[in-house]
Amino acid sequence: MKITLLDGGMGQELCNRSANPVHAEWGGWVMRHEPHLVQELHEDYLRAGAKVITLNNYATTPRVAEDSHGQTLDFEGEQNTAIRLARAARDAVGSDSRLASSLPPLSWSYRPGLVDVFERNLEDYRKIVAVCKDRVDLFICETMSTSEEARAAATAACESGKPVWVSWTLSESLAEDGSARLRSGETITAAISALNGLDIHGLLVNCSTPEVTTAAMPELARDGRPFGGYANAFSADLSQYGPGETVEVIANRTDLNPSAYAMHVLKWVEAGATIVGGCCQTEPAHIAEIKRLLMAAGHDL
């Protein structure tokens, strides 16, 4: 089976590689002050086998620029820097991998109650798409915690004419019937239905536990489009991670080394997933191990 291998986490791995303290505007800060770390991490993922790398633009949205503790940040400039660093990494490695632009939560991750109204979200997502569309290969609407958040991001992305993937983040707890649910409590089926009329090329789950990601695979598979996942290695409780907090408040799991994580990924592939990778707290070694196991199982990368 042909598998598309994604990269792994950016933010946490950049924290690990930097000697500087982390703060809420970390994604943009590291590109302004230590851009070499971003390019080197992209290169490491490409060498590990990733065939899609995502720009380091998750935390460089228009709203982050507005709310940056009194600083005036250059939203378009940071998006352009993210594009430049990813392209430079691809050129340095000599890879034919695709570049994806992230369309992330605009207010805060994992907090469905903070998702703004559709019209305002659509306006800001269009700003990101306008900067990136001519220099990336696809868009990933990722870490979406509500169906309306995903619909706004996907609407803007589809206007680019580029392929669009939509990826939801799920509650750490399964529903009483054993199904996985968005952090809003909505079913995956309802979230997919909210995308009706949009030309979506892939359906995924990200920044959720590997176990919940596994539970989501059958429901994604029923849609018939390419699907998959890229999970995090956080502890189950993300309740402490609120506006203004840094990722340092989130505990990381100790049981998801590259080998253990890759075994979860194999379960997704066995369920029919064809797009897989890693999210927060995974690193190039995780991607390399996924590649090794997939090739050993006879899959085409």
N, C-alpha and C positions, 0 to 999 in steps of 0.2 A: 504493500500500500504506500502511496506517495504521502509523505508527511512534511508539513511546513514547520520548521523549527524556529521558534522565536528566541529572543534574548532573555535575560533575566532582569533582576531588579537594578535600578539606577541609584535612587536616592540614598538608600541605606549603604550600598556598596561604596558610593562616593564619600559618605561619612566615614566609613572604615579606612578609606585611602587618604583622607585629609587629616592634617594635624590641627585644623582649626575647629572651634566650637560650632555646633549646629544651631540654627535658629529657624524660625518659621518660613523665612524666605530663602531657604537653603538652595533650592534648585537654580534660581537666578544668580545668587551670590557666588556659587562655585564656578559658574561660567564666566563671571566677571573677573574673579580673582585667581582661579586655578583651572583655566580651560583645558590645560593639558591632561588633567585627571579625567575629564569627560571624554576626550578623544581616545585616551588610552583604554578606558573601560569599554567604549564601543569596539575598539580594535580587539580587545581580549574576547569579547563575545563573538565577533566574527571568526576569530581563530578557533574558538571552541566549537563552531559549527552553525551559528545562527544564520538563517537565511532571510530573516526580517529583523531589523533593529529599529527601535522606537526613539525618536528624538528626545532629548532631555528637556522637554517643554511642558511637562506635567504641571509644574509649579510656576509657570510664566504666563499666566492667563491675564486678560484685561483687569479682572477683579483683584488679583494679587497686586498688580501695579497700583491700583487705586488705594489699597488698604495696607500699604507697606510702612506703617509706623511713621508717617510724615515724610518719607522719602518719595521723590518723584522718579519712578522707574520707566525705562524705555521698553514698553511691551513689545513693539515690533522689533526693536534691536535685539532683545533677548531671544525672540523666536528665530530671528535671522542667525544669531550666533549658534543656536541649537542645530539649525540646518547645516551651517558651515562645518561644525565639528563632526557631525555624523557623516557628511560627504567626505571630509578629509580622512576620516577613519576608513571609510570604504575604499578610498583611493590608495591609502597607505598599505592596506592589506591586499589590494587587488581583487576584491570580492565583487561578485555579481548580485549580492544580497539587495533586497528592497529596503527602502526607507519608509517608515510609517510616522505620521504625525499623530500625537496623542490629542484627543479631545476629552479632557478630564472633568471632574466635578468643578464647578466654578466658585462655589462657596466654601465647601469643606468636604473631605472624604468621609464616607461611612455614615453621614448624617442626613437621612432622607428628609427630616423636618426642616433642614436649612436650604433645601432646593428651591430656587426662585421660580417665578412663573414662567411658563413656556416662552412667551414673547421676549422677555428680557434675556433668557438663556439663549434663545435663537440668535438674537442680536450679537451677543458676545462670541458665540461659537462661529458665527460668520466672519468675525474679525480674525480669528485664528486661521480659518480656512483660507481667507483672502491672502494672508501672508505666505502660507505653506503650499498652496495647491499646485503651483508650477514647479516645485522642486522636491516633492515627495512622490512616492509611488502609491500610497494608500493612506487612509485614515482609520484609526482605531478609536472609537467612542468607548472609553474604558472606565472601570470602577463606577459604573452607573448604578445608583441605589434606588431609583424609581423609574417607572416606565416612561413618565413624561420627560424626565431628564434625558433619558436615552433618545426619545423621539426628537427632542430639540437638537441634540448633537448630531444625530443621524440625518436630520433634515438639512442642516447646514453642510454636512460632509457630502451628501449626495448631490448637492448643487455644484460640487467641484468637477464632477464627471469621473472622479477616480474611484477605485474600489473602496468599499466601506465595510468595516467589521464593527459589530456592537458587542460589548462585553459588560456584563453586570457583576456587581459584588453582592454576595449572599450572606444572609444571617448565619452565624456560627451554629445555631440550633435548627434542627430539622423540624418540620411541621409534624403534627400527630400522625399523619398518614405516611410519614417517612420521606416526604418530598422536600426538596430544597426551595427556599423562598428568597426573594430579594430582601434587602434590609428594610424596605418599606412594608414588607409583609405580602406583597403581591406574588402571584405564582409566575413561574418562568413562562408558562403558556400565555398568560395575560400580557406579560412584557413583550413577548414576540408579536402578539396580535396588535399591540400598539404601534408596531412598525409597518403595518399594512399600507401598501401603496408606495413604499420606499424600496429602492433597489439595494438590498443589503446582501453582501457576498459571504459573510461569515458570522456565526453566532458563538459567543464565548462566555466564559466565566473567569473572572480574575480577582486578585486580592481577597481571596476567601481561603479557608483552610483546605488542604488537599482532600480531606475526607468529605467535606460538603461538596467540593468540586466533583468528586466521584459520583455523589448522589445526584448531581444535576445532569450527568451525561445522558441518561435515557430520555429525559424530557427534551433536551436539545436535539437529540438524534431524530426524534419523531418529526421535526420540522422538515427534514430532507436536505437542507443546505449544509455546506461544510461547517463543522463546529469543533470546539475544543476548549482548552483552558490553560491558564497560567496562574498557579496558586501562590499564596504567600507562606512565610514560615513564622508568622507572628503567633503569640499565644492566643487563645480563643477570645479573650476579653479585650475589645477595642473601645470600651466605654470611656476610658480616661482620655482618649485622643479627641480633644475638642478644639475649637477655634483658638489659634494663638499658641497651641502646644506644639512641641517638636516630637519627632518619632522616638526620642529617647524615653518617653513615658510608656512606650509599648514594650512589653516583655517579648523576647524572642524564644522560640522553641529550640530545644537542644537535641531533638530526635529526628531532625530532617537534614541530615548530611546529604551530600550529592547522591549516594547510593540509595538511601531511604526515600528521598524525594523522587528520584527517577522511577522507583517501583510504583509509586502512585501514578506517575505519568503513563506508565505501561498499561495500567488499568483503564485509563481514559482511551488510549488507542485501541485496546481490546473492545471497548464499547463503540468504536467507530470514529473516534476523534481523529482529525487530520491536521489540526493546528494546535501546537503545544509549546510550552516554554515555562518560564518562571516569573514571579512577581517579587514583591518586597522580601528582602533578606535571602534571596537566592543570588548566586554569583556565577561567574564563568565556569567554575568547576561543576556546578549543577548541570549547566547546558552541555558541557562536554560528556558528562556521564549519561545524560539522556540520549545524546547522539550515539554513544557507544552501544547502549542497550538496544536502541531501535535498529541500528545496523546489524547487530548480532541476531535480532529477531527477523531479519530479512526485509525490513522496510526500506523504501527508496527515499532518500533525502536529497 
